[in-house]
Amino acid sequence: MSENNTKKTTKILTDEEIIALYWDRNEQAIKETDVKYRRYLYTISYNILRDDMDSEECLNDTYLGTWNSIPPKRPSAFQVFLAKINRNFALQKFRRQTAARRIPSELMVSLDELDECIGSGSTMEDEYMIRTISVVLNKFLRALSDRDSFIFVCRYYYSDSVAGIAKMLGTSDNTVYRKLKDMRSELKKELEKEGCYYE
């Protein structure tokens, strides 16, 4: 076999190795983050913004935000750390854009779905109520099976479409839709028990 026919494989660094590059202020850290997580982060942004250019901009903001955060932070779960930064930038951009006009987005659809179990009312603005809802939600998520938790988080944190989740799990859209509906119903009951739901 000639040298020309051999494929060059790029080694993907571990999260620890990438974090070490950030810690050493080595700009290669951003390139390695992009190689390993570009597709994952782009999907999060795109699910919220539904725009290629805006999603690319969020990627750049995420890399800069990560560069500015490490050090002093040394994340224990790098992928989750990146997702949080990326999602926050996407949400900020989404809020700015929707201040002037409504943009179709999986984020809006998924939030509309959650409205039916969280309810509305002025007390939702109260910090105490928000903390209580957070406790109930965390308890609810811990009680779910791994599969159900995956479905819930994909839909309501990452704003993945029902079809996208079904494809990842190798099941039908209808199965995922029914499961989400059942989980929202259960969550609503838990919130009602704690006095966190108002019609």
C-alpha positions as CSV (number, residue, x, y, z in Angstrom):
1,M,0.0,0.0,0.0
2,S,1.4,3.4,-1.0
3,E,1.8,6.3,1.5
4,N,-0.7,8.3,-0.5
5,N,-3.5,5.8,0.1
6,T,-3.1,5.7,3.9
7,K,-5.7,7.8,5.7
8,K,-4.5,10.2,8.2
9,T,-6.5,9.9,11.4
10,T,-6.8,12.8,13.8
11,K,-6.6,11.9,17.5
12,I,-9.4,13.4,19.5
13,L,-8.2,14.6,22.8
14,T,-9.9,13.7,26.1
15,D,-11.8,16.3,28.0
16,E,-9.0,16.4,30.6
17,E,-6.4,17.1,27.9
18,I,-8.5,19.9,26.4
19,I,-9.1,21.5,29.8
20,A,-5.3,21.3,30.4
21,L,-4.8,23.3,27.2
22,Y,-7.2,26.0,28.4
23,W,-5.5,26.0,31.7
24,D,-2.1,26.5,30.0
25,R,-3.7,29.3,27.9
26,N,-2.9,27.4,24.7
27,E,-5.1,28.5,21.9
28,Q,-5.1,24.9,20.5
29,A,-7.8,24.3,23.2
30,I,-10.4,26.1,21.1
31,K,-9.5,24.1,18.0
32,E,-9.7,20.8,20.0
33,T,-13.0,21.8,21.5
34,D,-14.3,22.5,18.0
35,V,-13.1,19.2,16.7
36,K,-14.7,17.2,19.5
37,Y,-17.9,19.2,20.2
38,R,-18.8,21.4,17.2
39,R,-21.7,19.2,16.0
40,Y,-23.1,18.7,19.5
41,L,-23.0,22.5,20.4
42,Y,-24.3,23.6,17.0
43,T,-27.3,21.3,17.4
44,I,-28.2,22.9,20.8
45,S,-28.0,26.4,19.3
46,Y,-29.8,25.5,16.1
47,N,-32.7,23.9,18.1
48,I,-33.2,27.2,19.8
49,L,-32.4,29.7,17.0
50,R,-33.3,27.8,13.8
51,D,-30.7,29.9,11.9
52,D,-27.3,28.7,10.6
53,M,-25.5,32.1,11.0
54,D,-26.8,32.7,14.5
55,S,-25.9,29.2,15.5
56,E,-22.3,29.6,14.2
57,E,-22.1,32.9,16.1
58,C,-23.2,31.1,19.2
59,L,-20.4,28.5,18.7
60,N,-17.8,31.3,18.5
61,D,-19.3,33.0,21.6
62,T,-19.2,29.6,23.4
63,Y,-15.5,29.1,22.6
64,L,-14.7,32.6,23.8
65,G,-16.8,32.1,26.9
66,T,-15.0,28.9,27.6
67,W,-11.6,30.5,27.1
68,N,-12.6,33.3,29.6
69,S,-13.9,30.8,32.1
70,I,-11.0,28.3,32.2
71,P,-9.1,29.2,34.4
72,P,-10.2,29.9,37.1
73,K,-12.9,27.2,36.7
74,R,-11.9,23.6,36.1
75,P,-15.1,21.8,35.1
76,S,-15.6,18.2,36.1
77,A,-18.1,17.6,33.3
78,F,-16.7,19.5,30.3
79,Q,-19.4,18.6,27.8
80,V,-22.1,19.8,30.3
81,F,-20.1,22.9,31.0
82,L,-19.9,23.7,27.3
83,A,-23.6,23.0,26.7
84,K,-24.6,25.4,29.5
85,I,-22.5,28.2,28.1
86,N,-23.7,27.5,24.5
87,R,-27.4,27.3,25.6
88,N,-27.1,30.6,27.6
89,F,-25.7,32.4,24.5
90,A,-28.4,30.9,22.3
91,L,-31.1,31.9,24.7
92,Q,-29.8,35.5,25.0
93,K,-29.7,35.8,21.2
94,F,-33.2,34.3,21.0
95,R,-34.6,36.8,23.6
96,R,-33.1,39.7,21.7
97,Q,-34.5,38.5,18.4
98,T,-38.0,37.7,19.8
99,A,-38.2,41.1,21.4
100,A,-39.1,42.5,18.0
101,R,-40.7,39.4,16.3
102,R,-41.7,35.8,16.9
103,I,-39.4,33.2,15.5
104,P,-40.5,29.6,15.0
105,S,-38.4,27.5,17.2
106,E,-38.4,24.1,19.0
107,L,-37.7,26.1,22.2
108,M,-41.0,27.9,21.9
109,V,-42.9,24.7,21.2
110,S,-41.3,22.9,24.1
111,L,-41.9,25.8,26.5
112,D,-45.5,26.0,25.4
113,E,-45.9,22.2,26.2
114,L,-44.5,22.8,29.7
115,D,-46.9,25.7,30.3
116,E,-49.7,23.1,30.6
117,C,-48.1,21.5,33.7
118,I,-46.4,24.5,35.3
119,G,-49.3,26.9,34.8
120,S,-49.2,30.7,35.1
121,G,-49.7,33.4,37.6
122,S,-47.9,36.3,39.2
123,T,-46.6,34.0,42.0
124,M,-44.4,32.2,39.4
125,E,-42.2,35.3,39.4
126,D,-41.6,34.9,43.2
127,E,-38.1,33.6,43.9
128,Y,-39.4,31.2,46.5
129,M,-41.8,29.6,44.0
130,I,-39.1,29.3,41.4
131,R,-36.9,27.5,44.0
132,T,-39.7,25.2,45.0
133,I,-40.4,24.3,41.3
134,S,-36.7,23.6,40.9
135,V,-36.6,21.2,43.8
136,V,-39.8,19.4,42.6
137,L,-38.4,19.2,39.0
138,N,-35.1,17.8,40.2
139,K,-36.8,15.2,42.4
140,F,-39.1,14.3,39.4
141,L,-36.2,13.8,37.1
142,R,-34.3,11.6,39.5
143,A,-37.3,9.3,39.8
144,L,-37.5,8.8,36.0
145,S,-35.9,5.9,34.2
146,D,-32.7,6.7,32.2
147,R,-34.7,6.5,29.0
148,D,-37.5,8.8,30.2
149,S,-35.0,11.2,31.7
150,F,-33.2,11.3,28.4
151,I,-36.5,12.1,26.5
152,F,-37.4,14.8,29.0
153,V,-34.0,16.5,29.0
154,C,-33.7,16.3,25.2
155,R,-37.1,18.0,24.8
156,Y,-37.1,20.6,27.6
157,Y,-33.4,21.4,28.0
158,Y,-31.9,20.9,24.6
159,S,-35.2,21.7,22.7
160,D,-34.8,18.7,20.5
161,S,-37.8,18.0,18.2
162,V,-40.0,15.0,19.0
163,A,-39.0,13.5,15.6
164,G,-35.3,14.0,16.5
165,I,-35.7,12.3,19.9
166,A,-37.6,9.4,18.3
167,K,-34.8,9.0,15.7
168,M,-32.1,8.9,18.4
169,L,-34.0,6.2,20.3
170,G,-35.1,4.2,17.3
171,T,-38.8,4.6,18.0
172,S,-41.8,6.3,16.6
173,D,-42.7,10.0,17.0
174,N,-46.0,9.0,18.5
175,T,-44.3,6.9,21.2
176,V,-42.1,9.9,22.2
177,Y,-45.1,12.3,22.0
178,R,-47.2,10.1,24.3
179,K,-44.3,9.6,26.8
180,L,-43.8,13.4,27.0
181,K,-47.5,13.9,27.5
182,D,-47.6,11.3,30.3
183,M,-44.5,12.9,32.0
184,R,-46.0,16.4,31.8
185,S,-49.1,15.0,33.5
186,E,-47.1,13.4,36.2
187,L,-45.0,16.6,36.7
188,K,-48.2,18.6,37.0
189,K,-49.5,16.3,39.8
190,E,-46.2,16.7,41.7
191,L,-46.3,20.5,41.3
192,E,-49.9,20.6,42.5
193,K,-49.0,18.5,45.6
194,E,-46.4,21.1,46.5
195,G,-48.8,24.0,45.8
196,C,-46.8,25.2,42.7
197,Y,-49.5,25.0,40.1
198,Y,-52.1,27.6,39.5
199,E,-54.7,27.6,36.7
